[in-house]
């Protein structure tokens, strides 16, 4: 593992040096070519006697600027092609291995967030080369990025979270993908965390890179922290401290879950919560599968195994139970508005489905129960 990582790092270092060399060489070639052309023109006193002009079909002096522009384009294109070839060769022959460094944090302690925000890079951009006095939490929303921490390389993709502890050197290895979108939170470290090791039993160990594709709650907490950071509430700092500790607890649980068991259980819980909190929407199996990055058939099978019914049946039962309670708690609301509130296309569809389950129409159910 160590030798493979060292080989990967060496490959990237060579690529970086080579690309820098190509860039400098291309510019030198461009300036040298211009110098030679001008020198020959001055020496012979006319553009027509310059050998570089001779290869161009139109040998008049007016063609000289066009030829010069074409020469510059050829040199630049050659440089870019060679640079791409070097990068492709490195990435193809020396695949990166994910870093295995750890971060150590003290749980349930007062925290201070110094900054938090969203960032979008329209053009490919490297990660800053720096050593920070703060912990840097980075959450990838869309795109990918390759980031080095000391001698470890991490490949980030959508819904990955990377922890870059204070005091460690980190930098980008290559450029991010175009239209890269991510979030960051900078947190002041505690005194015990500055050591960077588990020297105290009060410190919990965290993986540097945590995959959060199956846990949308982590993303929601991250977004809530950023939103609160821009809030002028007098209790903002106290709320931020609580949310950072909640985020750490969620990350700790996420990394300790068995992959097979945690994924299915967590996805079902999140899907159920989504159905319950958005009763105005009917979700298809594909909608939920795309949202939670799973196969539609797998999600349907897990629903049937856990709840004894299909996803559609589970969703319909939840909505009808909500409708039943709503009819009694909101007697003044008309049936067609009730249907819209719970995602039915119209009052007739809701009434027919309600009667099939409870044996009476919604209006009869409301009348019988409120009358008694």
DRENLUM-963906 format. One line per 8 residues: number of its first residue (from 0); their letters; for each residue x, y, z of C-alpha. Coordinates in Angstrom, 2 decimals, padded with zeros to 5 digits. Layout:
# DRENLUM-963906
NUM = A = X Y Z | ...
//
This chain:
# DRENLUM-963906
0 = XXXXXXXX = 000.00 000.00 000.00 | 002.81 002.40 000.95 | 004.80 001.66 -002.16 | 001.73 002.13 -004.37 | 000.94 005.47 -002.75 | 004.57 006.56 -003.08 | 004.52 005.54 -006.72 | 001.34 007.53 -007.30
8 = XXXXXXXX = 002.75 010.62 -005.63 | 005.95 010.31 -007.63 | 003.93 010.07 -010.82 | 002.04 013.26 -010.02 | 005.22 015.06 -009.10 | 006.78 014.04 -012.41 | 003.66 015.13 -014.26 | 003.69 018.50 -012.52
16 = XXXXXXXX = 007.35 019.07 -013.31 | 006.87 017.93 -016.90 | 003.83 020.14 -017.46 | 005.69 023.14 -016.05 | 008.61 022.36 -018.34 | 006.30 022.07 -021.33 | 004.66 025.38 -020.55 | 007.97 027.18 -020.20
24 = XXXXXXXX = 009.38 025.44 -023.27 | 006.34 026.41 -025.36 | 006.68 030.07 -024.47 | 010.44 029.98 -025.14 | 009.81 028.38 -028.54 | 007.26 031.05 -029.35 | 009.58 033.94 -028.46 | 012.54 032.25 -030.16
32 = XXXXXXXX = 010.55 031.74 -033.38 | 009.51 035.38 -033.41 | 013.10 036.45 -032.82 | 014.42 034.24 -035.64 | 011.78 035.49 -038.09 | 012.45 039.13 -037.31 | 016.22 038.56 -037.42 | 016.04 036.96 -040.86
40 = XXXXXXXX = 013.77 039.69 -042.13 | 016.16 042.36 -040.93 | 019.17 040.47 -042.32 | 017.76 040.01 -045.83 | 015.88 043.28 -045.83 | 012.68 041.78 -047.17 | 010.02 039.34 -046.00 | 010.08 037.44 -049.26
48 = XXXXXXXX = 013.58 036.08 -048.60 | 012.71 034.61 -045.20 | 012.62 030.81 -045.43 | 009.68 030.59 -043.01 | 007.71 032.85 -045.32 | 008.73 030.82 -048.31 | 006.71 027.81 -047.14 | 003.55 029.90 -047.10
56 = XXXXXXXX = 001.65 030.03 -050.43 | 001.13 033.81 -050.24 | 004.62 035.28 -050.06 | 003.60 038.92 -049.85 | 004.59 040.88 -046.77 | 000.93 041.30 -045.74 | 000.78 037.57 -045.01 | 003.49 037.83 -042.38
64 = XXXXXXXX = 001.15 038.57 -039.38 | -001.07 035.63 -040.33 | 001.91 033.30 -040.58 | 003.18 034.47 -037.24 | -000.23 033.82 -035.67 | -000.39 030.33 -037.20 | 003.08 029.51 -035.90 | 002.10 030.57 -032.39
72 = XXXXXXXX = -001.07 028.45 -032.54 | 000.89 025.39 -033.70 | 003.40 025.75 -030.87 | 000.64 026.25 -028.30 | -001.38 023.29 -029.59 | 001.69 021.06 -029.42 | 002.31 022.10 -025.84 | -001.28 021.37 -024.79
80 = XXXXXXXX = -001.27 018.01 -026.56 | 001.94 016.94 -024.87 | 000.69 018.13 -021.49 | -002.53 016.13 -021.90 | -000.56 013.07 -022.94 | 001.60 013.29 -019.82 | -001.44 013.58 -017.56 | -003.26 010.73 -019.30
88 = XXXXXXXX = -000.23 008.51 -019.12 | 000.18 009.14 -015.42 | -003.47 008.60 -014.57 | -003.77 005.50 -016.72 | -000.67 003.67 -015.57 | -000.52 004.69 -011.91 | -003.98 004.59 -010.31 | -004.24 006.50 -007.04
96 = XXXXXXXX = -004.97 004.79 -003.77 | -007.18 006.52 -001.25 | -005.34 008.06 001.68 | -005.69 006.52 005.13 | -004.91 009.39 007.48 | -007.16 010.10 010.44 | -008.41 013.18 012.25 | -009.07 013.44 015.98
104 = XXXXXXXX = -011.82 015.50 017.56 | -013.21 015.99 021.03 | -016.94 015.32 021.02 | -019.58 017.42 022.77 | -017.32 020.39 023.43 | -017.98 024.09 022.72 | -017.13 024.93 019.11 | -016.55 028.10 017.14
112 = XXXXXXXX = -017.17 028.33 013.40 | -015.01 031.00 011.78 | -016.49 030.77 008.26 | -018.79 028.61 006.16 | -020.08 029.01 002.62 | -020.88 027.54 -000.81 | -018.32 027.72 -003.62 | -018.73 027.15 -007.37
120 = XXXXXXXX = -015.80 026.92 -009.78 | -017.02 027.38 -013.34 | -013.53 026.68 -014.71 | -011.21 023.89 -013.50 | -009.31 025.16 -010.46 | -006.75 023.62 -008.08 | -007.34 023.45 -004.35 | -005.32 026.09 -002.43
128 = XXXXXXXX = -001.85 025.05 -001.27 | -001.82 025.87 002.43 | -001.48 024.94 006.09 | -004.45 026.24 008.06 | -004.88 027.08 011.74 | -008.45 025.79 011.51 | -010.14 022.50 010.72 | -011.44 022.48 007.15
136 = XXXXXXXX = -014.57 020.41 006.47 | -015.20 020.06 002.73 | -018.43 018.60 001.27 | -018.62 017.92 -002.47 | -022.02 018.75 -003.98 | -021.27 018.19 -007.65 | -018.12 017.19 -009.48 | -014.82 015.67 -008.38
144 = XXXXXXXX = -011.54 016.88 -006.94 | -008.20 015.33 -006.09 | -006.70 016.72 -002.88 | -003.42 015.88 -001.19 | -002.96 015.91 002.58 | 000.70 015.49 003.54 | 001.58 012.30 001.59 | -001.98 010.97 001.18
152 = XXXXXXXX = -004.20 011.59 -001.83 | -008.00 011.71 -001.65 | -010.32 011.47 -004.64 | -013.53 013.33 -003.84 | -016.81 012.83 -005.69 | -020.37 014.03 -005.15 | -021.57 013.65 -001.54 | -018.10 012.89 -000.19
160 = XXXXXXXX = -016.90 014.75 002.91 | -013.20 015.43 003.50 | -011.77 016.51 006.86 | -008.53 018.49 006.66 | -007.32 019.03 010.25 | -005.57 022.19 011.39 | -001.80 022.20 011.07 | -001.54 019.75 008.17
168 = XXXXXXXX = -000.32 020.67 004.72 | -002.94 020.13 002.03 | -003.14 021.15 -001.61 | -004.80 020.26 -004.89 | -003.27 017.63 -007.12 | -004.65 018.62 -010.48 | -007.75 020.65 -011.27 | -011.33 020.13 -010.18
176 = XXXXXXXX = -013.98 019.29 -012.77 | -015.75 022.22 -014.52 | -018.78 023.66 -012.70 | -017.54 022.18 -009.45 | -019.85 022.89 -006.50 | -018.93 022.29 -002.87 | -019.45 023.54 000.68 | -016.89 024.25 003.35
184 = XXXXXXXX = -016.85 024.90 007.11 | -013.83 026.24 009.00 | -013.81 025.35 012.71 | -011.41 026.56 015.38 | -009.51 023.60 016.89 | -009.49 022.81 020.60 | -006.18 022.70 022.43 | -006.27 018.90 022.74
192 = XXXXXXXX = -006.83 018.56 018.97 | -003.75 020.55 017.96 | -001.56 017.55 018.79 | -003.23 015.60 015.98 | -003.07 012.20 017.71 | -005.30 010.18 019.98 | -003.14 011.01 023.01 | -006.24 011.63 025.07
200 = XXXXXXXX = -009.07 009.20 025.66 | -011.47 012.11 025.13 | -010.56 012.34 021.44 | -012.52 010.37 018.86 | -010.89 009.16 015.65 | -012.40 010.08 012.28 | -011.51 008.97 008.78 | -010.29 011.85 006.65
208 = XXXXXXXX = -012.60 010.91 003.75 | -016.16 009.84 004.59 | -018.65 008.74 001.93 | -022.09 010.22 002.67 | -024.10 009.15 -000.39 | -026.45 007.04 001.75 | -026.86 009.60 004.54 | -028.53 012.85 003.37
216 = XXXXXXXX = -028.79 013.99 007.00 | -025.09 014.91 006.97 | -025.61 017.16 003.95 | -028.63 018.78 005.60 | -026.67 019.58 008.78 | -023.85 021.02 006.67 | -026.30 023.28 004.82 | -027.98 024.31 008.07
224 = XXXXXXXX = -024.63 025.38 009.52 | -023.91 027.56 006.48 | -027.38 029.11 006.62 | -027.05 029.83 010.33 | -023.58 031.33 009.83 | -025.24 034.12 007.83 | -027.93 034.61 010.46 | -027.70 037.53 012.86
232 = XXXXXXXX = -029.40 035.76 015.75 | -028.08 036.47 019.24 | -027.92 032.70 019.84 | -026.08 032.00 016.59 | -022.77 030.91 018.15 | -024.48 028.54 020.59 | -026.54 026.99 017.79 | -023.47 026.61 015.58
240 = XXXXXXXX = -021.60 024.85 018.39 | -024.47 022.40 018.82 | -024.72 021.76 015.07 | -020.97 021.11 014.73 | -021.17 018.55 017.52 | -024.22 017.00 015.87 | -022.31 016.83 012.58 | -019.37 015.09 014.28
248 = XXXXXXXX = -021.72 012.57 015.89 | -023.38 011.83 012.55 | -019.98 011.39 010.88 | -018.82 009.08 013.66 | -021.88 006.89 013.25 | -021.59 006.98 009.47 | -018.04 005.65 009.39 | -018.77 002.95 011.97
256 = XXXXXXXX = -021.82 001.48 010.25 | -021.38 -001.88 008.56 | -021.66 -001.14 004.86 | -024.28 -003.77 004.03 | -026.60 -003.27 007.00 | -026.29 000.48 007.47 | -026.97 001.40 003.87 | -030.28 -000.43 003.51
264 = XXXXXXXX = -031.58 000.55 006.93 | -030.62 004.18 006.56 | -032.05 004.46 003.05 | -035.39 003.02 004.17 | -035.52 005.39 007.13 | -034.72 008.42 004.95 | -037.18 007.38 002.24 | -039.93 006.91 004.84
272 = XXXXXXXX = -039.17 010.27 006.39 | -039.27 011.91 002.96 | -042.68 010.40 002.21 | -044.03 011.49 005.60 | -042.70 015.05 005.41 | -043.83 015.71 001.83 | -047.39 014.31 001.71 | -048.26 016.57 -001.23
280 = XXXXXXXX = -045.95 014.55 -003.51 | -046.23 011.02 -004.90 | -042.78 009.50 -005.41 | -042.10 006.82 -007.98 | -039.59 004.08 -007.32 | -037.22 005.75 -009.77 | -037.53 009.10 -008.00 | -036.44 007.62 -004.69
288 = XXXXXXXX = -033.80 005.36 -006.24 | -032.16 008.31 -008.00 | -032.32 010.41 -004.87 | -030.62 007.80 -002.67 | -028.23 006.38 -005.32 | -029.61 002.83 -005.29 | -031.16 000.45 -007.78 | -034.94 000.82 -008.11
296 = XXXXXXXX = -035.50 -002.93 -007.82 | -033.30 -003.13 -004.72 | -035.23 -000.31 -003.05 | -038.58 -001.94 -003.84 | -037.41 -005.29 -002.45 | -036.13 -003.66 000.74 | -039.47 -001.87 001.26 | -041.40 -005.08 000.83
304 = XXXXXXXX = -039.09 -006.95 003.20 | -039.19 -004.26 005.90 | -042.86 -003.21 005.73 | -044.54 -006.21 004.13 | -045.90 -004.12 001.25 | -044.74 -002.46 -001.95 | -043.40 001.07 -002.05 | -046.61 002.30 -003.70
312 = XXXXXXXX = -048.81 000.57 -001.11 | -046.74 001.93 001.77 | -046.91 005.44 000.36 | -050.65 005.23 -000.20 | -051.29 003.92 003.33 | -049.31 006.80 004.82 | -051.22 009.38 002.80 | -054.64 007.90 003.54
320 = XXXXXXXX = -053.92 007.82 007.26 | -052.89 011.47 007.05 | -056.09 012.25 005.15 | -058.18 010.46 007.80 | -056.67 012.53 010.61 | -056.88 015.72 008.55 | -060.60 015.27 007.93 | -061.26 015.35 011.66
328 = XXXXXXXX = -058.74 018.02 012.66 | -059.67 020.39 009.81 | -063.44 020.03 009.32 | -063.78 023.32 007.44 | -061.35 022.41 004.64 | -063.14 021.24 001.50 | -062.42 017.84 000.00 | -060.88 019.12 -003.22
336 = XXXXXXXX = -058.34 021.14 -001.20 | -057.66 018.11 000.97 | -056.93 016.08 -002.16 | -054.40 018.66 -003.36 | -052.74 018.83 000.07 | -051.99 015.11 -000.03 | -050.94 014.67 -003.64 | -054.11 013.26 -005.18
344 = XXXXXXXX = -054.92 014.48 -008.68 | -058.52 015.32 -007.74 | -061.27 014.82 -005.16 | -062.75 011.81 -007.00 | -059.46 009.89 -006.96 | -058.98 010.55 -003.23 | -062.56 009.59 -002.35 | -062.43 006.33 -004.33
352 = XXXXXXXX = -059.11 005.31 -002.74 | -060.26 006.33 000.74 | -063.47 004.32 000.46 | -061.56 001.26 -000.74 | -059.48 001.31 002.46 | -061.97 002.49 005.11 | -065.28 001.38 003.61 | -066.84 004.87 003.56
360 = XXXXXXXX = -066.23 008.07 001.60 | -064.28 010.93 003.17 | -067.40 013.08 003.53 | -069.29 010.23 005.23 | -066.34 009.49 007.52 | -066.12 013.14 008.57 | -069.88 013.40 009.11 | -070.14 010.19 011.16
368 = XXXX = -067.16 010.91 013.42 | -067.79 014.61 013.97 | -071.51 014.01 014.46 | -070.91 011.45 017.19
//
